Amino acid sequence: MKKIHLLLLKSFIRPFLVTFLIVMFVLLMLFLWKYIDDLIGKGFEWYIIVELMVYASATNVQMALPLSVLLSSIMTYGSLGENYELVAIKSAGISLNRAMYPMFVVVLVLSISAFIFSDYMLPVANLKYFSLLYDAREQKSANFLPEGVFSNSFPGYTIRVMHKDPDGQTLYDITIYHKDISTNESYLLFAKKGKMFRSSDDQYLVMQLEDGIKYQEDPGGPTYSPNPRQKLTRFRFKSTENKLDMSGFKLHRTNESEFKTAFQMMNIKQLRDTMGHINHLIDSGRRVNYSLVTPYIKYFFMPAKHAKSNYIKYKQGVLKTGSNTDRLSYIVNAQSEVRSVQDLIKTRDERYKDASGSVHSAAVEYQKKYTLSAACLALFLIGAPLGAIIRKGGLGLPVVVSVIFFLIYYIISTIGEKAVKAGDASPFIGMWIAIIILTPIGIFLSYKAATDSVIFDAEIYKRFFNNLFGSIKRLVIKD
């Protein structure tokens, strides 16, 4: 038995590692495809890109791990069935359930590891990933001076370059407008040709300009005043040099504490405390709503036996026998009170909806800590018997079957998550509905595989439909 267990473990671990790396690579390529426009052309150092990709890979584990378990289990048992190794195991008196035992233990360890990862490591990875991605997307483009466009990338400067050489450094027909806000001095510069490069300390963009003219105004003070003695200077130059500060093009990191309030950055304890705090606010808000609305309700505290007669008396006295001024005043006051109640209810209702939405979102993240582990077990119960039934190894048919089942799991999970966030389903039902649906399917497939079912034999279905069509045809001819 130990040798058989070792054989099964070796047959599973290698495909699992390969498929896990492949899935992680595909998801990472999808990440790069999605954010390629936000990362390229901004002058990032190579280690910034690598760091962002590492954090993105960590956040993709919750999707890659269940898919890898499903695919590798189908490949493992499909390969064993294709090579008649499962037949040899069964002929030795070992049932399929017994042969699945060591694999189930491995997947159980993976599920426990996935739970620990989702509770301790994933919140940190999400915090690092989303904070770095936010800063990267907010970073200015390193394409300093695009052709034919007035660029305001440098504070206080508006620069236009009509044409560049292929080297990206030689410039033609340059226009520069600069205004110093502190001194209110400004100048306008035209140059026929120039060259730009970074300084040795990478702090400035140096522009060496040739054959141009410069117009400069000196307002004569820190604030502008229509002074007739204001100076306008014009001079030509053969060559001049401008230094533009590049501090705005460096990656500025936002304090990570600003992202810690997001539910994806919390562990189970933090989510539980947050949901308890929000629920307490909702309950206290309900009591406040009751105390705020009741004063606007007329005759609320009036005894029941006097309410109707007093109301009729008041109505008859004002609306019927009262003067037009009293009637108008009564109606205006009533409308004002109605609007006040409406505004109050609307404001309190928006606060209640926001708080309820926060509770639902926190509950989704709370349940995700557990569903990742359960998904690995449920998909293994589907993958192992499927591999034993279809008896195909490699990356052909197993990939197709695993993708189909994973899409079913992902679509149902997404629908359930949206229903929970919208408040249409309870957090447990919405987040566990995919597991609840797939687990019986896995148990059914395990039973069929243990009884050597030919559920995927095309000849059986072909024979069934031929008999069905033949019966229908005979009935039609007989009638």
Secondary structure, 3 states (H helix, E strand, C coil): CHHHHHHHHHHHHHHHHHHHHHHHHHHHHHHHHHHHHHHCCCCCCHHHHHHHHHHHHHHCHHHHHHHHHHHHHHHHHHHHHHCCHHHHHHHCCCCHHHHHHHHHHHHHHHHHHHHHHHHHHHHHHHHHHHHHHHHHHHCCCCCCCCECCCECCCCCEEEEEEEECCCCCEEEEEEEEEEECCCCEEEEEEEEEEEEEECCCCCEEEEEEEEEEEEEEECCCCCCCCCCCCEEEEEEEEEEEEEEECHHHCCCCCCHHHHCCCHHHCCHHHHHHHHHHHHHHHHHHHHHHHHHHHHHCCCCCCCHHHHHHHHHHHHHHHHHCCCHHHHHHHHHHHHHHHHHHHHHHHHHHHHHHHHHHHHHHHHHHHHHHHHHHHHHHHHHHHHHHHHHHHCCCCCCHHHHHHHHHHHHHHHHHHHHHHHHHCCCCCHHHHHHHHHHHHHHHHHHHHHHHHCCCCCCCHHHHHHHHHHHHHHHHHHHHHC
